[in-house]
Amino acid sequence: MKAKVKIARLSIASNTFLIIIKLIVGIFSGSVSIISEAIHSSMDLIAAIIAFFAVRVSDNPPDSRHPYGHGKVENISGVIEALLILVAAIWIITEAGKKILGEKIELESIAIGSLVMLVSAIINAIVSKKLYKVARETNSVALEADALHLKTDVYTSLGVAVGLGLIMLTGIKWLDPVVAILVAIFIIWEALQLLRRAFTPLLDTAWSVEEIEELEKIFKSLNVDYHDLRTRVAGDYRFIDLHIEIPENVSVGNAHQYCDKIENELTSKYKNLSVNIHVEPS
């Protein structure tokens, strides 16, 4: 929990810093691609704030109102983040269209703009790497979404820097809004991918094929005769429901010990796992 909250705070701080410097340079230079990156970072800041509260709420233990825990809060936050990114991308395309129609960019301010984009790419690459690390360790959907945002920022910032560099070399000012539109298209693609990953668990979708195969290997190693296997994910929590068959002459106590053995093996392999086993006579 502490690691998730700590890295979420780092994301908020880095995005706030980048928004400030991008807005200052973007407004001063008139570069819509830099301003588009500032808007993108603003969406990332909102996403980071949402992720911060999501990871705090999702780790709350189950209660009478939420007996299965609060894990899906992270998936809901991911859906909200994706929708915010789509709104930002549409705004960027609109502003870029205005630039193509005649608004000007100050060539003398492009050099500092390119430098800001490179600094932004470096900072986001570092923070994104840290976010991915904690997201993998904690199976956090919210942190993974935040990391994906920043990873995309790395590519878009580098793209804007290259676009501004081409303007310096060629003097062709319409390259700036064209780069901004390309950035927006990339952001839309990112948002759709994130929306799919965040929304799917809300429908209680089963684990992936690879994960199910791994689970079946565990059952095979324990000689479990099972059927009606069901799996689902909620945030960083995992759930397994299955029916197992045991000889009808086995005592209730021995059947319970056998179920405990299965559950202990599974919980040693998967973090935040809840297992529900229904016993039937073979």
N, C-alpha and C positions, 0 to 999 in steps of 0.2 A: 504493500500500500504506500509506504513512504517513498519508495523509488518511483512509483507511478506519478505521485503528486509532485515530487521534486522535478522530474523531467518535464512535466506539463507546465510548471512555473517557468522553467528555462525557455520553453517554446514561446510563452507569452512575452517574456522580456526581450528575446531576440527579434520577434516580429514587431514589437512596438518600436524598437530602435530603427529597424529597416524602413518602416512606414514613414517615420519622421524624415530620414535623410532622402528617401525617394521622392516624397512630396515636395521637399524644398528644392531639390535639383530639377524635378519634373516641371514645377511651376515656373522656376527661373529660366529654364531652357525652352519651355514650350513643347517638350517632347511628349507626345501622347503615349509612346511605348514605355517611357519611364513612369508616366502617371498610371498607365495600365498596370505596371508592376506594383505600384503603390496600392492600387485598388486590390490587386491579387493578394498582396501582403495583408491588407485590411481584412480580407476574407479569411486569410490564414490566422490572423489574430483572433477573430471571432471564433474560428474553429478551435483554436488553442484554448480559449476560455471555456467553450462548450466541453472540450475534452477534459479540461481540469475538473469541472464540476461532475462530469460523467464518471470519471474514474473514482472520485470520492464517493459518489452515491452507489456505484455498482458494487463496491466492496463492502457495503453495509450487509450485515448478516440477515438471513431470512427472518421475517416477523409474521404476526398473525394476518396482516393484510397482504403480505407478499411471501407466502410459504416457500416459493421456489427461488427466492433471492431477488436481486435487483440488476442482474447481469445485462438484461436487454436495454438498459438505459444507454449503454455504450453503442448499441446498434442504432437506437433512436438518434443519438447525437451524430452518428455517421451519416444518416439520412438527411438530417438538417444541414450538416456541413456541405454535402453534395449539392443540395438545392441552392445554398448560398453561393457556391462556386458558379453554378449556371447563371445566376442573376448577374454576378460580376462579369462573366464572359460576354453576356449580351450588352452590358454597359460599355465594355471596352470596344466592341465592334461598332457601336453607335458613335462613340467619340472618334474612333479612327476614321470612320466615314466622313465626319466633319473635316478632319485634317486633309483628307484627300481632295475635298472640295475647295480648299483654299487657305485654311489656317496655317500659319508659318511656324517654323522651328528655328531657334537661334543657333547657327552653326558654331559660334564661338563657345557655346556652353556644352557642346557634345562631348568633349574630352573628359570633363568631370563626370558627365553622365555615364560614360563607358566605365570609368573607374568605380563609380557607385554600384553599377551592375555586377562588376567582378567581385567587389567586396561582399555584396549581397549573396552571390553564388557560393562564395567560400564559407560564409557564416551559416547559410542554410544547409550546406553539405555536412558541416560538422554537427549541427543540431539534429538534422534528419537521421544521421547515423546513430546518434545516441538514442533518439526516439525509437528507431527500429529495434535496437538492442533490447531496450526495456520492454517494448511491445511483444517481442518474441519470448522473452523470459516470463512475462505475465499473461500472455495470450490476450492482450488488450486490443480490442477493435478500435476504440477511440484513439489510442496512441498510434496505432497503425495508420489510421486515417490522417491524423495530424502529420505523421512522418511522410506520408504520400504527398500531402500538400507541399511540404517543404522540398521534397525531392523534385517535384514538378517546378517549383520556383527556381531551383538550381538550373534546370534546362532552359526555362524561359528567360531568366536573367542573362545567361550566356548568349541566348539568341538575340536579345535586345542589344547587348554589348557589341555583338557582331554587326547587327543592323546599323547601329550608330557609327561604328568604325567604317562601314561601307559608305555612309553619307559623308564622312570626313574625306574619304578618298575620292569619291565621285561627285560630290555636291548635289546628288539627286535626293531632294528632301522627301519625296513621296515614299521612299523606302521605309521611313519611320512608321507611318500608319499601316503600311503593308506588314511590317514585322509585328506590330501590335495585333493585327487581325490573325496572323499565324499563331501568336501567343494565345489569343482567345480560343482558337480552334483546338489547340492542345489542351487548354484548361477545360473545355467542354468534354473532350474525350476522357480526361481525368475524372471529371465529375460523374460521368455515366458509369465508369468502372467502379468508382467508390460507392455510388448509389446501389449498384447490383450487389456488391459484397456486403454492404451494411444492411440492406433490406431483406436479403434472402433468409438470414437467421430468424427474422421476425415471423416468418411463416413456419418455423420449427422444421427447417430442412435438415435432412440426415447428414451425418458426417460424410466426408469425401470417400470415394471408392477406395483410395489408398489407405485411409484410416480404418475403414471397415475391414479391409483385408488384414491389416495389422491386428485388429481386435479379434478376428476369427482365428488367427494363429495363436493368440493367448488362450482362447477357449480350447483349442485343440491340444495345447500343451498341458492343460489341466483336465483333459478328458471330459469336458462338459458337453452333455447331450442337451442342446438348447433349440428353441424355435421362437418365433415372434419377436425377433430382436428389433428394437427401436432406439434410435439415437437422435440427439438434437444438441444445439449449442445456444447459449444465451450469454453474450459478452465473453468473459473469460471462464465461464462455467460450462461444464459438459454434463450431459445426462444420458444414462443407459437404462433401458427397460428390457427385460427378457424373461422368458419362461424356461425353466430347466426341468428335466425329468430325472427322478430318483426312484430306485426300487421301493415299492410300497411297504416293504417290511422294515425299512430304515426308520429309526426313532426320530421324533421331532428334534431332540437335542443334537443328534448326529447330522441331521439335515441342516440345522442352523449352523453348525460348525463348518459344513461344506460350503454353505453360502458365504460365510465369513471369509473362508479361504479365497473364494473367487473375488469377493469385494476387495480384500486386502491386496491381491495381486493387481487388480485393475487400478486402484487408487495409488499404488506405488509407481504405475506407469504414466498416469494422467493427473495433473493438478486440478484442484477444484472440481472433482468428479463426484456425482451423485449416482448411485447404482440402486435400482429397484428390481429384485429378483422374485418371481412367482414360481413356487415349487409345485410340480405335478407328479403323480405316481406314473412310473414307466410301465 
